[in-house]
Each structure stands twice: as C-alpha cells, then as structure tokens.
Amino acid sequence: MRPKLTLIALLGLVWTLSARGKLDFLYRQVDRWLLASRVRLYQLAQAESEAKPDQLTSCQAALADLQEENWQLRRLLGAGIKPKTQLIPGRVVAANDRRLILALTSDRSVASRAAVVKDRFLVGYLGRRQGLAAAVQLLTDPEFRLPVKIWLRRQLAEQGQPSLAEGLLQGGEPILVKEILASEKIQPGYWVATVVETGDLFLIGQIKKVYPSEDKVFQEAEVEWMINPKELLTVGIIKP
C-alpha cells in the first residue's frame, strides 16, 4: 500500500510543477533530444539505403588491397616515405660486393633504375629483371653514379632542411663523393643522402674522411655506407 501512496504523491507533485511551468525547461531539453534523435535516425536510414556494397568496383577493391599491402610493407621495412609512395617487396636470395639478386613477391611492373631501400637507407638501384627475379646494382659497384647532398646532422636531412653541399657519389670501395665545391666546409661525421624519383629522401651514410682540393675547385669525401648487403633479407623497391 505504501509504494502506491508514494507513487501517487510523486505524480501529484509532477502534475503541480508542470501546471505552474516549473518543468518547461526539462520539456524543452527532452524535445531537443528527441528531434536530434529523429534527425540522426533519418540520416542513418538514408545512408543505409544509398550504400550498396555491390557497387564497389574491381578497381576500388584492388586499390584497397594495394593500400593494405603498402602499409604492411612500410611497417615491415620501417621506411619513412611519403604516404602515396608505393613499395614493392623483394626477398634477397643472393648477394656479393656489387649485386643483390631479389625474388620479387609481386609481378606488378617496376621501372628499371627504381630505387631499392631498407629502412631510411638507399641500397641501390634495380637493374636487369627476368620474371620475378631481379638484380640490384649496389652503391659499392664501381660503375655506380648518383647525385647526393650533404647535411650536418641526420635529423636535418630527414626533416628536409636545406643541405650544406652537393656532390656526385662514385661507387666502389671506398664509396666517394666527388665534385664537392672546395668552398664548402664539410667534415667527418656529416651525413650524405639522396632524393629519389618520388621525392623521398634516403640516407647513404656518414662522411669518414675529407680529401682537400688539389685544384682548389673540388674536394672529395669518403663515405661510410650504413648498409651491409650480405645481412639483408628483405628490401623495398620504390615504384615511381
């Protein structure tokens, strides 16, 4: 009996407050909430009616697969590259002082002279390809040539800050950077890097020695490459 009396008393209080306009603010809040809920339900109904999974084209599905594959490869290789740059994985099956032999995991076409990378470092450039096998010309090949830039610190290069000097990398053992203007003040410990076709920057290594200019025009620097090709298991091929 007592719960019923309590309920009757509560209803009487609510009726009295409502009659006096004391609950108008509460009603307004409830009305706003109901209106917002109806609008949201309508939007969801419209979106559901317009969304047709069978309209996803094969091209869109392929793009989604490529994006997922590219993300997985970036995570595997740790390359700090631009979001739109595509990486094709390659497994190292043989290596010597001048070449790598790769087994590609994809038959998607890649251009000759495509950059081959590991983490933030340049490994070399793609050479001859036959089916899913490809050769890579390493920086230690005496025939290797590449325009490079020089920074004081690695972080400055990775941040895209202006370089201190430029030169031409000549492959071999040791790796040399030639045609550096004699007026440029470079020292051992400075970092050498290059920008590939996609606009991504990859490191090569640190300057080990500086050879003063004999003709007072150009100087040279010996570079310590931060990659040991014989320890590589997987690399990434930049697709321009």
PASEBA-1860 file (N, C-alpha, C; in nm, 3 decimals):
! residues 240
1> MRPKLTLI> 0.083/-0.120/0.000/0.000/0.000/0.000/0.087/0.126/0.000 ~ 0.197/0.122/0.077/0.281/0.241/0.088/0.347/0.279/-0.044 ~ 0.398/0.184/-0.126/0.455/0.222/-0.255/0.354/0.291/-0.345 ~ 0.229/0.246/-0.341/0.126/0.310/-0.425/0.103/0.454/-0.383 ~ 0.097/0.477/-0.250/0.078/0.614/-0.200/0.195/0.703/-0.240 ~ 0.317/0.647/-0.235/0.435/0.724/-0.273/0.429/0.761/-0.421 ~ 0.388/0.666/-0.506/0.379/0.692/-0.649/0.273/0.798/-0.678 ~ 0.157/0.787/-0.605/0.050/0.886/-0.627/0.097/1.024/-0.585
9> ALLGLVWT> 0.169/1.032/-0.474/0.220/1.161/-0.426/0.321/1.219/-0.525 ~ 0.409/1.133/-0.583/0.509/1.179/-0.679/0.443/1.231/-0.806 ~ 0.340/1.157/-0.854/0.270/1.202/-0.973/0.199/1.334/-0.949 ~ 0.145/1.348/-0.828/0.078/1.474/-0.794/0.175/1.590/-0.793 ~ 0.296/1.567/-0.743/0.398/1.672/-0.740/0.439/1.711/-0.881 ~ 0.459/1.610/-0.968/0.498/1.638/-1.106/0.389/1.718/-1.177 ~ 0.259/1.679/-1.153/0.147/1.750/-1.219/0.141/1.895/-1.173 ~ 0.163/1.916/-1.041/0.158/2.052/-0.986/0.270/2.138/-1.044
17> LSARGKLD> 0.395/2.083/-1.050/0.508/2.158/-1.104/0.488/2.188/-1.252 ~ 0.431/2.091/-1.324/0.408/2.111/-1.466/0.304/2.219/-1.489 ~ 0.199/2.219/-1.408/0.093/2.319/-1.424/0.145/2.459/-1.397 ~ 0.242/2.470/-1.313/0.298/2.601/-1.280/0.413/2.641/-1.374 ~ 0.444/2.554/-1.470/0.550/2.587/-1.566/0.689/2.563/-1.514 ~ 0.701/2.491/-1.403/0.832/2.470/-1.344/0.914/2.365/-1.421 ~ 0.848/2.285/-1.502/0.918/2.179/-1.574/0.935/2.209/-1.722 ~ 0.906/2.335/-1.762/0.916/2.371/-1.905/1.058/2.352/-1.959
25> FLYRQVDR> 1.158/2.388/-1.878/1.297/2.374/-1.925/1.331/2.229/-1.951 ~ 1.277/2.137/-1.867/1.303/1.996/-1.885/1.237/1.945/-2.012 ~ 1.114/1.992/-2.037/1.044/1.950/-2.159/1.119/1.996/-2.284 ~ 1.174/2.119/-2.276/1.246/2.170/-2.392/1.371/2.086/-2.421 ~ 1.441/2.044/-2.317/1.559/1.960/-2.336/1.522/1.824/-2.396 ~ 1.412/1.768/-2.347/1.366/1.641/-2.400/1.326/1.655/-2.546 ~ 1.259/1.767/-2.580/1.219/1.789/-2.719/1.341/1.799/-2.811 ~ 1.445/1.871/-2.764/1.566/1.883/-2.845/1.632/1.747/-2.868
33> WLLASRVR> 1.635/1.668/-2.763/1.696/1.536/-2.773/1.619/1.447/-2.869 ~ 1.486/1.452/-2.859/1.403/1.371/-2.949/1.418/1.415/-3.094 ~ 1.427/1.548/-3.116/1.444/1.598/-3.251/1.578/1.554/-3.309 ~ 1.683/1.568/-3.229/1.815/1.526/-3.274/1.819/1.377/-3.304 ~ 1.752/1.298/-3.223/1.748/1.154/-3.244/1.675/1.120/-3.372 ~ 1.565/1.191/-3.399/1.490/1.163/-3.522/1.572/1.200/-3.646 ~ 1.645/1.313/-3.637/1.729/1.353/-3.749/1.839/1.251/-3.772 ~ 1.901/1.204/-3.665/2.008/1.105/-3.678/1.957/0.975/-3.738
41> LYQLAQAE> 1.840/0.929/-3.692/1.781/0.807/-3.745/1.749/0.821/-3.893 ~ 1.703/0.940/-3.932/1.673/0.964/-4.073/1.800/0.959/-4.157 ~ 1.909/1.022/-4.106/2.036/1.021/-4.178/2.091/0.880/-4.193 ~ 2.077/0.800/-4.085/2.125/0.662/-4.092/2.044/0.581/-4.193 ~ 1.913/0.605/-4.194/1.828/0.534/-4.290/1.864/0.571/-4.433 ~ 1.891/0.701/-4.457/1.928/0.744/-4.590/2.062/0.683/-4.632 ~ 2.157/0.686/-4.540/2.289/0.631/-4.572/2.281/0.482/-4.601 ~ 2.199/0.410/-4.524/2.184/0.266/-4.546/2.118/0.236/-4.679
49> SEAKPDQL> 2.020/0.319/-4.717/1.952/0.296/-4.843/2.040/0.328/-4.963 ~ 2.134/0.423/-4.944/2.221/0.463/-5.054/2.345/0.375/-5.067 ~ 2.385/0.314/-4.955/2.506/0.231/-4.955/2.476/0.096/-5.017 ~ 2.543/0.067/-5.126/2.524/-0.062/-5.194/2.661/-0.127/-5.212 ~ 2.689/-0.227/-5.129/2.821/-0.289/-5.136/2.859/-0.342/-5.273 ~ 2.757/-0.383/-5.352/2.789/-0.440/-5.482/2.834/-0.337/-5.583 ~ 2.831/-0.205/-5.543/2.876/-0.101/-5.633/3.027/-0.078/-5.624 ~ 3.092/-0.145/-5.529/3.237/-0.132/-5.517/3.303/-0.199/-5.638
57> TSCQAALA> 3.367/-0.120/-5.721/3.425/-0.173/-5.844/3.550/-0.252/-5.816 ~ 3.591/-0.329/-5.916/3.712/-0.408/-5.901/3.835/-0.320/-5.883 ~ 3.833/-0.201/-5.946/3.946/-0.107/-5.930/3.956/-0.058/-5.787 ~ 3.840/-0.027/-5.726/3.841/0.018/-5.588/3.889/-0.093/-5.495 ~ 3.846/-0.215/-5.521/3.889/-0.327/-5.440/4.040/-0.348/-5.453 ~ 4.090/-0.336/-5.576/4.233/-0.352/-5.598/4.312/-0.243/-5.527 ~ 4.260/-0.119/-5.530/4.326/-0.007/-5.463/4.332/-0.032/-5.312 ~ 4.222/-0.082/-5.256/4.220/-0.111/-5.113/4.324/-0.217/-5.078
65> DLQEENWQ> 4.337/-0.320/-5.164/4.437/-0.424/-5.141/4.578/-0.367/-5.146 ~ 4.602/-0.279/-5.245/4.734/-0.219/-5.259/4.769/-0.133/-5.138 ~ 4.672/-0.056/-5.089/4.696/0.030/-4.974/4.729/-0.054/-4.851 ~ 4.658/-0.164/-4.833/4.686/-0.251/-4.719/4.823/-0.316/-4.732 ~ 4.857/-0.363/-4.852/4.987/-0.424/-4.875/5.099/-0.323/-4.852 ~ 5.077/-0.198/-4.899/5.179/-0.095/-4.885/5.200/-0.060/-4.738 ~ 5.090/-0.056/-4.662/5.100/-0.025/-4.519/5.177/-0.134/-4.447 ~ 5.146/-0.260/-4.478/5.217/-0.371/-4.416/5.365/-0.367/-4.449
73> LRRLLGAG> 5.398/-0.334/-4.575/5.538/-0.329/-4.616/5.611/-0.215/-4.547 ~ 5.548/-0.099/-4.535/5.610/0.013/-4.464/5.642/-0.027/-4.321 ~ 5.546/-0.096/-4.258/5.566/-0.138/-4.119/5.681/-0.238/-4.110 ~ 5.691/-0.327/-4.210/5.796/-0.428/-4.211/5.933/-0.365/-4.233 ~ 5.942/-0.278/-4.332/6.071/-0.221/-4.370/6.106/-0.097/-4.291 ~ 6.007/-0.033/-4.228/6.034/0.086/-4.148/6.072/0.207/-4.229 ~ 6.036/0.210/-4.354/6.076/0.323/-4.438/5.992/0.446/-4.409 ~ 6.059/0.561/-4.388/5.987/0.685/-4.365/5.963/0.756/-4.496
81> IKPKTQLI> 5.866/0.709/-4.572/5.841/0.762/-4.704/5.707/0.831/-4.709 ~ 5.680/0.901/-4.819/5.556/0.973/-4.836/5.439/0.875/-4.842 ~ 5.321/0.918/-4.793/5.206/0.826/-4.790/5.168/0.769/-4.926 ~ 5.187/0.845/-5.034/5.144/0.799/-5.165/5.250/0.715/-5.237 ~ 5.370/0.710/-5.182/5.476/0.633/-5.246/5.450/0.484/-5.227 ~ 5.460/0.408/-5.335/5.435/0.264/-5.329/5.565/0.187/-5.317 ~ 5.562/0.085/-5.233/5.677/-0.004/-5.212/5.641/-0.144/-5.258 ~ 5.730/-0.206/-5.335/5.711/-0.345/-5.375/5.817/-0.427/-5.304
89> PGRVVAAN> 5.779/-0.531/-5.231/5.877/-0.607/-5.153/5.960/-0.700/-5.240 ~ 6.083/-0.720/-5.197/6.171/-0.814/-5.262/6.250/-0.891/-5.158 ~ 6.265/-1.022/-5.179/6.339/-1.106/-5.086/6.479/-1.131/-5.143 ~ 6.581/-1.107/-5.062/6.719/-1.125/-5.107/6.752/-1.274/-5.109 ~ 6.795/-1.322/-5.225/6.831/-1.464/-5.237/6.981/-1.482/-5.258 ~ 7.052/-1.376/-5.298/7.197/-1.384/-5.315/7.256/-1.245/-5.309 ~ 7.382/-1.236/-5.267/7.448/-1.106/-5.256/7.598/-1.122/-5.271 ~ 7.658/-1.023/-5.337/7.803/-1.013/-5.338/7.841/-0.867/-5.320
97> DRRLILAL> 7.963/-0.829/-5.350/8.009/-0.693/-5.324/7.947/-0.589/-5.417 ~ 7.888/-0.631/-5.528/7.836/-0.535/-5.625/7.689/-0.552/-5.657 ~ 7.633/-0.671/-5.631/7.497/-0.700/-5.673/7.418/-0.772/-5.565 ~ 7.287/-0.749/-5.570/7.191/-0.833/-5.498/7.106/-0.903/-5.603 ~ 7.061/-1.024/-5.573/6.961/-1.092/-5.654/6.835/-1.104/-5.569 ~ 6.724/-1.052/-5.623/6.598/-1.049/-5.550/6.496/-1.145/-5.610 ~ 6.416/-1.202/-5.523/6.294/-1.273/-5.565/6.178/-1.180/-5.530 ~ 6.114/-1.126/-5.632/6.004/-1.032/-5.610/5.880/-1.107/-5.564
105> TSDRSVAS> 5.804/-1.046/-5.477/5.681/-1.106/-5.427/5.559/-1.058/-5.502 ~ 5.580/-0.978/-5.605/5.468/-0.926/-5.684/5.513/-0.918/-5.829 ~ 5.418/-0.943/-5.921/5.451/-0.933/-6.063/5.416/-0.797/-6.121 ~ 5.381/-0.701/-6.031/5.350/-0.567/-6.080/5.476/-0.507/-6.141 ~ 5.457/-0.437/-6.251/5.572/-0.383/-6.323/5.641/-0.275/-6.241 ~ 5.773/-0.279/-6.243/5.854/-0.174/-6.180/5.955/-0.127/-6.283 ~ 5.984/0.000/-6.278/6.074/0.058/-6.377/6.219/0.018/-6.348 ~ 6.297/0.006/-6.454/6.440/-0.013/-6.435/6.496/0.112/-6.370
113> RAAVVKDR> 6.600/0.095/-6.294/6.661/0.204/-6.216/6.570/0.252/-6.104 ~ 6.476/0.168/-6.063/6.394/0.203/-5.947/6.481/0.191/-5.821 ~ 6.461/0.282/-5.727/6.541/0.280/-5.604/6.504/0.161/-5.517 ~ 6.606/0.099/-5.459/6.588/-0.014/-5.367/6.634/0.033/-5.230 ~ 6.549/0.015/-5.128/6.575/0.076/-4.997/6.556/-0.025/-4.884 ~ 6.612/0.010/-4.772/6.593/-0.064/-4.647/6.590/0.037/-4.534 ~ 6.479/0.041/-4.460/6.459/0.142/-4.358/6.471/0.280/-4.424 ~ 6.555/0.368/-4.371/6.572/0.501/-4.430/6.694/0.508/-4.521
121> FLVGYLGR> 6.751/0.393/-4.560/6.876/0.393/-4.632/6.860/0.340/-4.775 ~ 6.939/0.398/-4.865/6.941/0.353/-5.003/7.033/0.233/-5.016 ~ 6.982/0.127/-5.079/7.060/0.006/-5.102/7.124/0.010/-5.241 ~ 7.047/0.055/-5.340/7.097/0.060/-5.475/6.983/0.086/-5.572 ~ 7.004/0.047/-5.697/6.901/0.067/-5.799/6.877/-0.063/-5.875 ~ 6.751/-0.082/-5.911/6.711/-0.204/-5.980/6.776/-0.210/-6.117 ~ 6.829/-0.327/-6.149/6.890/-0.348/-6.279/6.808/-0.443/-6.364 ~ 6.874/-0.540/-6.422/6.806/-0.633/-6.512/6.705/-0.719/-6.436
129> RQGLAAAV> 6.593/-0.744/-6.502/6.487/-0.823/-6.441/6.440/-0.931/-6.536 ~ 6.415/-1.050/-6.481/6.362/-1.160/-6.560/6.255/-1.231/-6.478 ~ 6.129/-1.211/-6.518/6.018/-1.268/-6.441/6.012/-1.206/-6.303 ~ 6.014/-1.292/-6.201/6.010/-1.244/-6.062/6.150/-1.238/-6.001 ~ 6.253/-1.247/-6.083/6.391/-1.232/-6.035/6.447/-1.100/-6.087 ~ 6.522/-1.031/-6.003/6.577/-0.901/-6.042/6.713/-0.881/-5.977 ~ 6.800/-0.811/-6.047/6.932/-0.777/-5.995/6.930/-0.632/-5.945 ~ 7.008/-0.606/-5.844/7.018/-0.472/-5.787/7.164/-0.428/-5.793
137> QLLTDPEF> 7.190/-0.312/-5.852/7.324/-0.254/-5.854/7.347/-0.181/-5.722 ~ 7.446/-0.226/-5.647/7.475/-0.169/-5.516/7.563/-0.045/-5.526 ~ 7.566/0.032/-5.419/7.649/0.152/-5.416/7.798/0.118/-5.422 ~ 7.834/-0.006/-5.394/7.973/-0.047/-5.397/8.020/-0.087/-5.537 ~ 7.930/-0.084/-5.635/7.969/-0.112/-5.773/8.048/0.008/-5.826 ~ 8.168/-0.013/-5.880/8.249/0.100/-5.930/8.180/0.179/-6.041 ~ 8.082/0.118/-6.107/8.010/0.189/-6.213/7.895/0.274/-6.160 ~ 7.869/0.267/-6.032/7.755/0.338/-5.975/7.783/0.488/-5.966
145> RLPVKIWL> 7.688/0.569/-6.010/7.697/0.716/-6.001/7.562/0.769/-5.952 ~ 7.568/0.871/-5.865/7.444/0.924/-5.810/7.465/1.064/-5.753 ~ 7.382/1.163/-5.791/7.389/1.295/-5.727/7.344/1.284/-5.580 ~ 7.419/1.346/-5.491/7.388/1.340/-5.348/7.399/1.479/-5.286 ~ 7.349/1.489/-5.163/7.359/1.612/-5.086/7.416/1.580/-4.948 ~ 7.466/1.683/-4.882/7.534/1.665/-4.755/7.470/1.755/-4.649 ~ 7.445/1.695/-4.531/7.387/1.768/-4.418/7.478/1.755/-4.295 ~ 7.465/1.850/-4.207/7.543/1.846/-4.083/7.501/1.729/-3.995
153> RRQLAEQG> 7.369/1.709/-3.983/7.317/1.600/-3.899/7.210/1.522/-3.973 ~ 7.191/1.400/-3.930/7.092/1.312/-3.992/6.952/1.371/-3.979 ~ 6.921/1.425/-3.861/6.787/1.479/-3.838/6.753/1.591/-3.935 ~ 6.851/1.672/-3.969/6.828/1.783/-4.061/6.793/1.731/-4.200 ~ 6.858/1.623/-4.240/6.828/1.562/-4.370/6.686/1.506/-4.370 ~ 6.652/1.432/-4.265/6.521/1.368/-4.258/6.408/1.470/-4.248 ~ 6.438/1.586/-4.192/6.337/1.691/-4.181/6.324/1.774/-4.308 ~ 6.409/1.748/-4.406/6.401/1.822/-4.531/6.463/1.960/-4.524
161> QPSLAEGL> 6.554/1.982/-4.429/6.620/2.111/-4.418/6.719/2.130/-4.534 ~ 6.753/2.255/-4.568/6.848/2.280/-4.677/6.982/2.211/-4.651 ~ 7.041/2.156/-4.756/7.170/2.088/-4.743/7.284/2.188/-4.740 ~ 7.400/2.142/-4.693/7.519/2.227/-4.687/7.598/2.224/-4.816 ~ 7.592/2.109/-4.886/7.673/2.093/-5.007/7.613/1.983/-5.093 ~ 7.662/1.978/-5.216/7.619/1.875/-5.310/7.741/1.812/-5.375 ~ 7.722/1.692/-5.429/7.833/1.625/-5.495/7.783/1.508/-5.577 ~ 7.875/1.434/-5.633/7.843/1.318/-5.716/7.904/1.195/-5.651
169> LQGGEPIL> 7.816/1.101/-5.611/7.865/0.978/-5.548/7.920/0.885/-5.655 ~ 8.039/0.833/-5.627/8.102/0.735/-5.715/8.116/0.606/-5.637 ~ 8.055/0.500/-5.691/8.057/0.372/-5.621/8.194/0.309/-5.618 ~ 8.205/0.207/-5.536/8.331/0.135/-5.523/8.362/0.112/-5.377 ~ 8.482/0.071/-5.351/8.529/0.053/-5.214/8.664/0.122/-5.199 ~ 8.666/0.240/-5.139/8.555/0.303/-5.067/8.458/0.378/-5.160 ~ 8.343/0.411/-5.103/8.247/0.496/-5.173/8.292/0.640/-5.157 ~ 8.298/0.713/-5.266/8.344/0.852/-5.263/8.235/0.947/-5.311
177> VKEILASE> 8.235/1.067/-5.255/8.153/1.176/-5.308/8.249/1.277/-5.369 ~ 8.237/1.296/-5.499/8.327/1.385/-5.571/8.254/1.512/-5.612 ~ 8.331/1.603/-5.670/8.277/1.729/-5.723/8.206/1.813/-5.616 ~ 8.258/1.808/-5.494/8.210/1.898/-5.388/8.290/2.027/-5.397 ~ 8.224/2.137/-5.404/8.295/2.265/-5.417/8.393/2.282/-5.302 ~ 8.512/2.325/-5.334/8.617/2.342/-5.233/8.579/2.446/-5.128 ~ 8.491/2.536/-5.166/8.449/2.641/-5.073/8.353/2.590/-4.966 ~ 8.296/2.470/-4.985/8.202/2.415/-4.888/8.279/2.354/-4.770
185> KIQPGYWV> 8.239/2.392/-4.651/8.307/2.345/-4.531/8.240/2.216/-4.483 ~ 8.295/2.102/-4.519/8.241/1.973/-4.475/8.344/1.903/-4.388 ~ 8.294/1.815/-4.301/8.380/1.747/-4.204/8.335/1.603/-4.186 ~ 8.424/1.518/-4.133/8.383/1.382/-4.098/8.266/1.385/-4.000 ~ 8.173/1.294/-4.018/8.055/1.289/-3.933/7.932/1.349/-3.999 ~ 7.953/1.431/-4.103/7.838/1.486/-4.176/7.766/1.373/-4.250 ~ 7.638/1.394/-4.279/7.555/1.289/-4.339/7.533/1.313/-4.488 ~ 7.535/1.203/-4.563/7.513/1.206/-4.707/7.381/1.136/-4.738
193> ATVVETGD> 7.300/1.197/-4.825/7.170/1.139/-4.861/7.138/1.179/-5.004 ~ 7.033/1.117/-5.057/6.988/1.149/-5.192/6.836/1.150/-5.197 ~ 6.784/1.220/-5.296/6.639/1.226/-5.317/6.607/1.143/-5.441 ~ 6.518/1.044/-5.426/6.485/0.956/-5.538/6.373/1.017/-5.622 ~ 6.332/0.942/-5.723/6.239/0.994/-5.823/6.106/1.038/-5.765 ~ 6.062/0.974/-5.659/5.932/1.007/-5.598/5.939/1.129/-5.507 ~ 6.061/1.182/-5.486/6.077/1.296/-5.395/6.110/1.255/-5.253 ~ 6.118/1.124/-5.227/6.154/1.075/-5.094/6.305/1.080/-5.075
201> LFLIGQIK> 6.346/1.111/-4.954/6.488/1.121/-4.922/6.536/0.995/-4.851 ~ 6.649/0.942/-4.897/6.708/0.825/-4.833/6.854/0.851/-4.800 ~ 6.893/0.805/-4.683/7.029/0.824/-4.635/7.124/0.724/-4.698 ~ 7.251/0.762/-4.702/7.356/0.673/-4.750/7.452/0.640/-4.637 ~ 7.500/0.744/-4.569/7.590/0.720/-4.457/7.658/0.848/-4.415 ~ 7.763/0.832/-4.336/7.837/0.947/-4.284/7.973/0.962/-4.352 ~ 8.015/1.086/-4.361/8.148/1.113/-4.416/8.254/1.062/-4.319 ~ 8.347/0.986/-4.373/8.453/0.928/-4.292/8.582/1.008/-4.302
209> KVYPSEDK> 8.614/1.051/-4.423/8.734/1.131/-4.446/8.705/1.238/-4.550 ~ 8.776/1.350/-4.540/8.765/1.457/-4.640/8.901/1.476/-4.702 ~ 8.904/1.474/-4.836/9.030/1.494/-4.907/9.031/1.635/-4.965 ~ 9.123/1.719/-4.918/9.126/1.859/-4.963/9.143/1.870/-5.114 ~ 9.100/1.982/-5.166/9.108/2.006/-5.309/9.252/2.029/-5.353 ~ 9.289/1.962/-5.461/9.422/1.984/-5.519/9.418/2.094/-5.624 ~ 9.304/2.108/-5.689/9.292/2.212/-5.793/9.220/2.336/-5.742 ~ 9.187/2.336/-5.611/9.118/2.447/-5.546/8.979/2.474/-5.604
217> VFQEAEVE> 8.926/2.373/-5.671/8.790/2.384/-5.725/8.698/2.283/-5.656 ~ 8.739/2.155/-5.656/8.658/2.050/-5.597/8.735/1.975/-5.489 ~ 8.661/1.924/-5.390/8.717/1.836/-5.290/8.639/1.704/-5.293 ~ 8.689/1.603/-5.223/8.624/1.473/-5.220/8.605/1.428/-5.076 ~ 8.511/1.334/-5.058/8.487/1.280/-4.925/8.461/1.130/-4.936 ~ 8.517/1.058/-4.842/8.491/0.913/-4.833/8.371/0.891/-4.742 ~ 8.279/0.804/-4.784/8.154/0.784/-4.711/8.150/0.643/-4.654 ~ 8.110/0.633/-4.528/8.086/0.504/-4.465/7.940/0.465/-4.487
225> WMINPKEL> 7.916/0.369/-4.571/7.781/0.323/-4.603/7.724/0.247/-4.484 ~ 7.600/0.276/-4.446/7.540/0.217/-4.328/7.465/0.086/-4.357 ~ 7.489/0.028/-4.474/7.422/-0.096/-4.514/7.526/-0.205/-4.537 ~ 7.499/-0.323/-4.483/7.579/-0.441/-4.515/7.493/-0.532/-4.602 ~ 7.516/-0.535/-4.733/7.429/-0.610/-4.823/7.415/-0.757/-4.787 ~ 7.520/-0.817/-4.732/7.516/-0.960/-4.702/7.429/-0.992/-4.580 ~ 7.384/-0.889/-4.510/7.295/-0.912/-4.395/7.148/-0.885/-4.429 ~ 7.122/-0.840/-4.552/6.984/-0.806/-4.589/6.903/-0.931/-4.620
233> LTVGIIKP> 6.780/-0.930/-4.572/6.686/-1.039/-4.600/6.572/-0.991/-4.688 ~ 6.525/-0.871/-4.662/6.412/-0.814/-4.735/6.441/-0.667/-4.765 ~ 6.402/-0.621/-4.884/6.418/-0.482/-4.921/6.288/-0.434/-4.985 ~ 6.279/-0.304/-5.004/6.164/-0.245/-5.071/6.207/-0.176/-5.200 ~ 6.126/-0.191/-5.303/6.152/-0.127/-5.431/6.053/-0.012/-5.449 ~ 6.105/0.109/-5.467/6.019/0.226/-5.483/5.958/0.223/-5.624 ~ 5.826/0.230/-5.628/5.759/0.236/-5.759/5.728/0.381/-5.791 ~ 5.792/0.438/-5.896/5.771/0.579/-5.930/5.626/0.607/-5.967
END
